[in-house]
Amino acid sequence: MPKDTIFQLESFRQATPYIYAHRGKTFVLYINDALLAKESTASLIHDLALVHTLGVKLVLVLGLRTFIDKKLGKQPASAFKNDWRITDAKTLNAIKEIAGSVKTNIEALFSIGLINTPMSGMKLNVVSGNYVRAKPVGVRSGVDYQHTGEVRSIAADEIQKQLDANNIVLMLPLGYSKTGDIFNLTSLEVAKHAACALQSEKLILMLDKFIAPGKKKQSDNHYNVNEAKELVKNLPKSKQQVKGYLDVAVQACLENVKRVHLLDASKPGALLEELYTLDGVATLVTAETYDEIRPATINDIGGITELIQPLIDKGALVPRTREQLELEIESFDVIERDGMVLACGALHIFAEEHAAEVACLAVHPEYQSNGRGSKMLSHLEKKSADAELNLLFVLTTQTSHWFREHGFKTTKIESLPMKKRAIYNYQRNSKAYSKAV
Ligand SMILES: CC(C)(COP(=O)(O)OP(=O)(O)OC[C@H]1O[C@@H](n2cnc3c(N)ncnc32)[C@H](O)[C@@H]1OP(=O)(O)O)[C@@H](O)C(=O)NCCC(=O)NCCS
């Protein structure tokens, strides 16, 4: 089979579980103005159409700032206060015109559909409406913000009806009051409120550029809410824009949005890569803690076997059959991501000697050197301390230095618990190390 075909089949295998997992879920996508102003918008809309046909319910919130700035020309500094545009009647009229024009262009791009594919005949319905109730920002510190407003509520039920009817919902940064007034809002705020009101599975911030501060590797660009909050606190003033995005992500997660993706969508296909591959390409802020250690269950046996078999073959780990794993599963803990076991470790307790063995500690090769091994070991140490044990030991052939760096000292086989000595494999010739807990 040609290499290209093998690659395509492998990609399809990897994508399929994600297609299944995302089907029927609601995603709110904020598309920033700079991205919409690029020539690549057509291919972005094509990818969105594809995601929609794969069963995802899409709500798109469009950013307009670049278009407004262009239309109004150079504005004096007094036209802004606290990063809010002061919207006078003339500015509001310009914004209404721009909103109409950007919306129409996006509708036109969706009308092209999935051209050059077997699904080219499929009609994609895009709808918009008065879904945002707004209130005026009013007068603050003596500044009258006029037609600049804040989101008051989102007509989530109405939007939901449209999504259930298989329509794509477009939202603009305009809101309406009960008095019939129109307000200029921030798209990012509209997106956040929409995601919260719809309790959407994901809020995706599609940005023309985004570099996550602080992390070393793409596979490590995940923050839980608390980590993201800490990060925001420590960001310098020069990172104001990144701070704004992370702030929105934190607020959304605190209001029940499960995951917020901060995606540099300037690269072709970034959205598809983010949604349909294991690691994705975005920076992720999650409501639940990502990569948390949890006790293993019988359902993890397949994942653990996949993780440890190559290490068994290399002689780094003692062989274990599936049956053995089934018997021992309660002594295992795992770190899992989207169903894939990234790390595992077991604690075998020798109650009489108040000791425990660290066994089968392993981290998937692609996820090593990111602290997961240390995190798992600390977890097993804490578990031993909680169980009022005094000593941890390990038998290893290839990882002695790693354990020594984690405070383990060489020990004699004769000082191990009796039951362990009885089954010690002299041929394997593992070295023993121990640590007081
Ligand atoms: C040992 C292991 C669990 C560490 O996992 P990890 O997630 O990479 O660990 P951490 O990120 O906490 O630590 C990484 C550091 O340990 C070092 N390290 C990894 N394996 C090592 C080894 N065998 N000997 C010495 N140092 C080692 C790495 O080089 C890295 O150092 P650096 O940060 O200075 O580059 C992982 O390498 C593994 O699965 N090894 C194969 C299985 C095994 O031998 N298990 C122990 C049997 S009980």
The ligand as a Gaussian input file, in Angstrom:
#p B3LYP/6-31G(d) Opt

LIG

0 1
 C       11.035000       6.793000      34.163000
 C        9.799000       7.452000      33.579000
 C        8.571000       6.896000      34.293000
 C        9.893000       8.970000      33.804000
 O        8.753000       9.594000      33.271000
 P        8.770000      11.140000      32.799000
 O        7.379000      11.605000      32.702000
 O        9.638000      11.286000      31.611000
 O        9.496000      11.808000      34.072000
 P        9.741000      13.296000      34.461000
 O        9.244000      14.215000      33.406000
 O        9.217000      13.490000      35.827000
 O       11.335000      13.347000      34.494000
 C       12.063000      13.457000      33.302000
 C       13.565000      13.487000      33.602000
 O       14.017000      12.181000      33.976000
 C       15.064000      11.782000      33.089000
 N       14.974000      10.338000      32.894000
 C       14.004000       9.639000      32.246000
 N       14.307000       8.321000      32.264000
 C       15.474000       8.209000      32.935000
 C       16.312000       7.109000      33.273000
 N       16.008000       5.873000      32.899000
 N       17.417000       7.353000      33.974000
 C       17.765000       8.604000      34.338000
 N       17.024000       9.697000      34.053000
 C       15.897000       9.483000      33.340000
 C       14.779000      12.543000      31.804000
 O       15.947000      12.665000      31.022000
 C       14.320000      13.881000      32.333000
 O       15.419000      14.669000      32.743000
 P       15.568000      16.192000      32.253000
 O       14.300000      16.887000      32.700000
 O       16.789000      16.648000      32.978000
 O       15.687000      16.110000      30.804000
 C        9.698000       7.219000      32.054000
 O       10.930000       7.605000      31.479000
 C        9.408000       5.791000      31.644000
 O        8.244000       5.458000      31.418000
 N       10.448000       4.952000      31.485000
 C       10.278000       3.596000      31.022000
 C        9.651000       2.690000      32.054000
 C       10.510000       2.484000      33.280000
 O       11.695000       2.276000      33.203000
 N        9.845000       2.551000      34.470000
 C       10.441000       2.329000      35.747000
 C       10.287000       0.898000      36.119000
 S        9.589000       0.691000      37.679000

